[in-house]
Amino acid sequence: MLTDHETGLIRVVPYSFHLIVDFAVGVVFLAAPFVLGFKGIDFAYYVVNALAVLTVVSLHKPEAAEPQTLVAATLLSIANLSSPAFSADEYNTSSGLTAAGAPLGMHGVDPVTFVNLGNRIDGAARHTAVHDGVAYYFSSKETMDKFTAKPAGYLPQNGGFCTFGVSVGKKFDGDPQFAAIVDGKLYLFLNEEIFREFQKDEAGTIAKDGGKPVLIRARGAVEAIRCKTDLLAGVSHVAAFPDLHPGKYGPVGSAILADRIYPQLIGNDIGCGMSLFALDLPARKLRLDKAAQKIRVLEEPWHGDPGACLAADGLPTDLHPVALGTIGGGNHFCELQELDSLSDDCLLAGTDIRKGDLMLLVHSGSRSLGMAVFGTVLESFSGLDLDSTVGRTYLAAHNDAVRWASLNRRLIAERAARALRSDLRLVADAPHNLIEEHDDGLLHRKGAAKADMPLVPLAGSRDALSYLLVPKANRPEALASLAHGSGRKYDRRSMAGRAGTTRSDRDGLIRTSFGGHVICEDRQLLIEEAPNAYKDPNQVLDDLRTSDLAQSVATLKPLLTFKKAVNRELAAARRDKHGGCDGADPSSALVTLSGNQIPEFTNTWIGTVQWICKSPFRAHHRRQNWYVGVFSIDNSDLPEIDLETSALRIETFRSGGPGGQHQNTTDSGVRVTHLPTGLVAVSTDERSQHRNRRVALDRLVARFILKREESLARDRSAQNQLHRLLERGNPVRVFKGEGFAEMKNQAGGRR
């Protein structure tokens, strides 16, 4: 099976013709250097030039690109074998020594995840393996063990030096950011310029070796996304789309059919997708400046009834209610669009949308819920058996996350529509990160929209048109999937210096060529999501049309894109409270427990709790180990503290926030101040003033107890005894990542 030259989609073609062409071209190019008497460096130059000729020919003769790509891979191997520059005991390493006493190879990138999944993931020093005097870092113990068992399958070719440099007798640094995987072997290149010159096969191919996926190339560059069946067992079919690009955990813009569950192919944002809504407000009546102010409400927490919404969708009422109605970060957005043109009214029959209507496109996922679900199987690189308990548990949680994500997109749209004083109706809801059970296996979609529905939105960048597509069902090899958007051209890290380098550049990023506006008050996110970070959506659409996969029926022009805003009132209040400092996070917290089996529960928490994660608030800070001391304060045997009424000042105020009209118009909130000590306790949790008063008094008693314990601690030691009680080590529980996935010890229990 080979791929379509224009789109990268798998298609079945007869092999006989290609084999004849391959044989003829191979004989000519391989025999030529011997006939001409090329030796040594001349032979290497010949191979590189022959490769360039083949690449140029493939660009001008698309119908012949596939066999030439296979020959090019063969020539690459010959170029490496012919090089006099490399010897087996020489490796490209970073300067200095690691803690293992050996220099670092692969620039610290995990070679196993790179070869297996095409992911450029940095390894960690705690997972180090030394081979032939070179240290390699790994992202997990599992990948380190795979390398130790079979290092030759993961080591970069040519000792990690630039492939092109070796072929011409030079030793250039090999950067893992510019890499290709050919025949299961990893080749590195010096920089982007050499990488692009080497591999100008923009059309893209998925070569096959005995029916097994070997290499995936996407438009513009080799993406080095490889699914090797000895590690991804049971993969039977792969479809790659024009928006294909590497993701954190797997290829984005692909659909993969397998007989096992591979959580890594979906990643943490389970159920992420696009939902398109129509508003009953015409674009001609929209005041863009006023709309930009109103839509900022999306940055605030949602104050609705999450339990009722979750129950209405058949989900548990306590399923991550806090994050509902929020967009999240990264490439997620809520965009107000104008329906700019219609190409086929018949195909839109029943949608009741017309040219000039306002539309709302929401891109979001399962937020922290997806991260928590993925965290339970984070290191399951070998996949999960569908019939296993772990597999079924994951799939059930995954399905809940997919439904949660769809509900979340609807709530975001409802919040935006309410702010604009408009009603809305759903036009299309197309998830693109999910697993589906089919008769012939488990279909993994990562950045590939479900195409078994009437309409599918194709999102452009915020400075490009989006499209509404009607999928066609005449290409079964596409696995009922479509491209979900433009696809990234540059990863987030490489956007530094490509956009927003000056203030005027950054100002230009919040305006669009259509006269629209972008709300993104996070400078780093604004640059990472710049329009030039993405491919041309028009080219993606043309490829889908050429492949007869979909037909565009409407174009959508961006007017207002919301990504991230700053709650200015809250920020100002925090600065005033903390003397100009934005940080208002508490240094400690008091939790009151009630109910049965409290000692049994608290015993599993008392001590030091460790969290392993890079700070989401200090992205470039090196620290990733954080410790929290958990102590028990038992007041069951203590006498009641007598709080005289004369010593208390009790104030009432309007609570605000959720709770309905009664909550916002009556003085139900209570603040209790103990005048002799200045201790204050507040409660707005309950709807009645009487209940809030009782809760506030209980909290005041708890503060007394805590204050007494702190006083006793100070008496025992003059050196900040409470701080010294926090032991930075020997944790009773360990959590990892932003999803707070709990790590287990080797015996299967908690660490």
Secondary structure as the mmCIF struct_conf table of DSSP 4:
data_model
#
loop_
_struct_conf.conf_type_id
_struct_conf.id
_struct_conf.beg_label_comp_id
_struct_conf.beg_label_asym_id
_struct_conf.beg_label_seq_id
_struct_conf.end_label_comp_id
_struct_conf.end_label_asym_id
_struct_conf.end_label_seq_id
STRN STRN1 LEU A 2 THR A 3
TURN_TY1_P TURN_TY1_P1 HIS A 5 THR A 7
STRN STRN2 ILE A 10 ARG A 11
HELX_RH_AL_P HELX_RH_AL_P1 TYR A 15 LEU A 36
TURN_TY1_P TURN_TY1_P2 GLY A 37 GLY A 37
HELX_RH_AL_P HELX_RH_AL_P2 GLY A 40 HIS A 60
HELX_RH_3T_P HELX_RH_3T_P1 PRO A 62 ALA A 64
HELX_RH_AL_P HELX_RH_AL_P3 ALA A 65 LEU A 81
TURN_TY1_P TURN_TY1_P3 SER A 82 SER A 82
BEND BEND1 PRO A 84 ALA A 85
TURN_TY1_P TURN_TY1_P4 ALA A 88 ASP A 89
STRN STRN3 THR A 93 THR A 93
BEND BEND2 SER A 95 GLY A 96
TURN_TY1_P TURN_TY1_P5 ALA A 99 ALA A 100
BEND BEND3 GLY A 101 ALA A 102
HELX_LH_PP_P HELX_LH_PP_P1 PRO A 103 PRO A 103
STRN STRN4 LEU A 104 GLY A 105
HELX_RH_3T_P HELX_RH_3T_P2 MET A 106 GLY A 108
STRN STRN5 VAL A 109 VAL A 109
HELX_RH_AL_P HELX_RH_AL_P4 PRO A 111 LEU A 117
STRN STRN6 ASP A 122 ASP A 122
STRN STRN7 ALA A 124 HIS A 131
TURN_TY1_P TURN_TY1_P6 ASP A 132 GLY A 133
STRN STRN8 VAL A 134 PHE A 138
BEND BEND4 SER A 139 SER A 140
HELX_RH_AL_P HELX_RH_AL_P5 LYS A 141 ALA A 149
HELX_RH_3T_P HELX_RH_3T_P3 PRO A 151 GLY A 153
TURN_TY1_P TURN_TY1_P7 TYR A 154 TYR A 154
BEND BEND5 LEU A 155 LEU A 155
STRN STRN9 PRO A 156 PRO A 156
HELX_RH_3T_P HELX_RH_3T_P4 GLN A 157 GLY A 160
STRN STRN10 PHE A 161 CYS A 162
HELX_RH_AL_P HELX_RH_AL_P6 THR A 163 SER A 167
TURN_TY1_P TURN_TY1_P8 VAL A 168 GLY A 169
STRN STRN11 ASP A 173 ASP A 173
STRN STRN12 ASP A 175 VAL A 182
TURN_TY1_P TURN_TY1_P9 ASP A 183 GLY A 184
STRN STRN13 LYS A 185 PHE A 189
BEND BEND6 LEU A 190 ASN A 191
HELX_RH_AL_P HELX_RH_AL_P7 GLU A 192 PHE A 198
TURN_TY1_P TURN_TY1_P10 GLU A 202 ALA A 203
STRN STRN14 ILE A 206 ASP A 209
TURN_TY1_P TURN_TY1_P11 GLY A 210 GLY A 211
STRN STRN15 LYS A 212 ALA A 218
TURN_TY1_P TURN_TY1_P12 ARG A 219 GLY A 220
STRN STRN16 ALA A 221 ILE A 225
TURN_TY1_P TURN_TY1_P13 THR A 229 LEU A 231
BEND BEND7 LEU A 232 LEU A 232
TURN_TY1_P TURN_TY1_P14 ALA A 233 GLY A 234
STRN STRN17 VAL A 235 PRO A 246
BEND BEND8 LYS A 248 GLY A 250
STRN STRN18 PRO A 251 ALA A 258
BEND BEND9 ASP A 259 ARG A 260
STRN STRN19 ILE A 261 ILE A 261
HELX_RH_AL_P HELX_RH_AL_P8 PRO A 263 ILE A 266
BEND BEND10 ASN A 268 ASP A 269
TURN_TY1_P TURN_TY1_P15 ILE A 270 GLY A 271
STRN STRN20 GLY A 273 PRO A 282
HELX_RH_3T_P HELX_RH_3T_P5 ALA A 283 LYS A 285
HELX_RH_AL_P HELX_RH_AL_P9 LEU A 288 LYS A 294
HELX_RH_3T_P HELX_RH_3T_P6 ILE A 295 GLU A 299
BEND BEND11 GLU A 300 GLU A 300
HELX_LH_PP_P HELX_LH_PP_P2 PRO A 301 TRP A 302
BEND BEND12 GLY A 304 GLY A 304
HELX_RH_AL_P HELX_RH_AL_P10 PRO A 306 ALA A 312
TURN_TY1_P TURN_TY1_P16 ASP A 313 GLY A 314
TURN_TY1_P TURN_TY1_P17 THR A 317 ASP A 318
BEND BEND13 LEU A 319 HIS A 320
TURN_TY1_P TURN_TY1_P18 VAL A 322 GLY A 325
BEND BEND14 GLY A 329 GLY A 329
TURN_TY1_P TURN_TY1_P19 GLY A 330 ASN A 331
STRN STRN21 PHE A 333 LEU A 342
BEND BEND15 SER A 343 SER A 343
BEND BEND16 ASP A 345 ASP A 345
HELX_RH_3T_P HELX_RH_3T_P7 CYS A 346 LEU A 348
TURN_TY1_P TURN_TY1_P20 ALA A 349 THR A 351
TURN_TY1_P TURN_TY1_P21 LYS A 355 GLY A 356
STRN STRN22 ASP A 357 SER A 364
HELX_RH_AL_P HELX_RH_AL_P11 ARG A 367 GLY A 375
TURN_TY1_P TURN_TY1_P22 THR A 376 GLU A 379
TURN_TY1_P TURN_TY1_P23 PHE A 381 SER A 382
STRN STRN23 LEU A 384 LEU A 384
TURN_TY1_P TURN_TY1_P24 LEU A 386 ASP A 387
BEND BEND17 SER A 388 SER A 388
HELX_RH_AL_P HELX_RH_AL_P12 THR A 389 ALA A 419
TURN_TY1_P TURN_TY1_P25 LEU A 420 ARG A 421
STRN STRN24 LEU A 424 PRO A 431
STRN STRN25 ASN A 433 HIS A 438
TURN_TY1_P TURN_TY1_P26 ASP A 439 ASP A 440
STRN STRN26 GLY A 441 LYS A 446
BEND BEND18 GLY A 447 GLY A 447
STRN STRN27 ALA A 448 LYS A 450
BEND BEND19 ASP A 452 PRO A 454
STRN STRN28 VAL A 456 LEU A 458
STRN STRN29 ALA A 459 ALA A 459
TURN_TY1_P TURN_TY1_P27 ARG A 462 ASP A 463
BEND BEND20 ALA A 464 ALA A 464
STRN STRN30 SER A 466 PRO A 471
BEND BEND21 ALA A 473 ASN A 474
HELX_RH_3T_P HELX_RH_3T_P8 PRO A 476 ALA A 478
TURN_TY1_P TURN_TY1_P28 LEU A 479 ALA A 480
STRN STRN31 SER A 481 ALA A 483
STRN STRN32 GLY A 485 GLY A 485
STRN STRN33 ARG A 488 ARG A 488
BEND BEND22 LYS A 489 TYR A 490
BEND BEND23 ARG A 492 ARG A 492
HELX_RH_3T_P HELX_RH_3T_P9 ARG A 493 MET A 495
STRN STRN34 ALA A 496 ALA A 496
TURN_TY1_P TURN_TY1_P29 GLY A 497 ARG A 498
STRN STRN35 ALA A 499 ALA A 499
BEND BEND24 THR A 502 THR A 502
HELX_RH_AL_P HELX_RH_AL_P13 ARG A 503 LEU A 509
TURN_TY1_P TURN_TY1_P30 ILE A 510 ILE A 510
STRN STRN36 ARG A 511 ARG A 511
TURN_TY1_P TURN_TY1_P31 SER A 513 PHE A 514
BEND BEND25 GLY A 515 GLY A 515
STRN STRN37 HIS A 517 CYS A 520
HELX_RH_AL_P HELX_RH_AL_P14 ARG A 523 GLU A 528
TURN_TY1_P TURN_TY1_P32 GLU A 529 GLU A 529
HELX_RH_3T_P HELX_RH_3T_P10 PRO A 531 ALA A 533
STRN STRN38 TYR A 534 TYR A 534
HELX_RH_AL_P HELX_RH_AL_P15 PRO A 537 THR A 546
TURN_TY1_P TURN_TY1_P33 SER A 547 ASP A 548
BEND BEND26 LEU A 549 LEU A 549
STRN STRN39 ALA A 550 LYS A 564
HELX_RH_AL_P HELX_RH_AL_P16 ARG A 568 LYS A 577
TURN_TY1_P TURN_TY1_P34 HIS A 578 GLY A 580
BEND BEND27 SER A 587 SER A 587
BEND BEND28 GLY A 595 ASN A 596
HELX_RH_AL_P HELX_RH_AL_P17 ILE A 598 ASN A 603
TURN_TY1_P TURN_TY1_P35 THR A 604 TRP A 605
BEND BEND29 ILE A 606 ILE A 606
STRN STRN40 GLY A 607 ILE A 612
BEND BEND30 PRO A 616 ARG A 618
TURN_TY1_P TURN_TY1_P36 ALA A 619 HIS A 620
STRN STRN41 ASN A 625 VAL A 630
TURN_TY1_P TURN_TY1_P37 SER A 636 ASP A 637
BEND BEND31 LEU A 638 LEU A 638
HELX_LH_PP_P HELX_LH_PP_P3 PRO A 639 ILE A 641
HELX_RH_3T_P HELX_RH_3T_P11 THR A 645 ALA A 647
STRN STRN42 LEU A 648 PHE A 653
BEND BEND32 GLY A 657 GLY A 659
HELX_RH_AL_P HELX_RH_AL_P18 GLN A 661 THR A 665
BEND BEND33 THR A 666 THR A 666
STRN STRN43 GLY A 669 HIS A 674
TURN_TY1_P TURN_TY1_P38 LEU A 675 GLY A 678
STRN STRN44 LEU A 679 SER A 683
BEND BEND34 ASP A 685 SER A 688
HELX_RH_AL_P HELX_RH_AL_P19 GLN A 689 ARG A 716
TURN_TY1_P TURN_TY1_P39 ALA A 718 ASN A 720
HELX_RH_AL_P HELX_RH_AL_P20 GLN A 721 ARG A 724
TURN_TY1_P TURN_TY1_P40 LEU A 725 LEU A 725
BEND BEND35 LEU A 726 LEU A 726
BEND BEND36 ARG A 728 ASN A 730
BEND BEND37 VAL A 732 VAL A 732
STRN STRN45 ARG A 733 LYS A 736
TURN_TY1_P TURN_TY1_P41 GLY A 737 PHE A 740
STRN STRN46 ALA A 741 GLU A 742
HELX_LH_PP_P HELX_LH_PP_P4 MET A 743 MET A 743
STRN STRN47 LYS A 744 LYS A 744
TURN_TY1_P TURN_TY1_P42 GLN A 746 ALA A 747
BEND BEND38 GLY A 748 GLY A 749
STRN STRN48 ARG A 750 ARG A 750
#
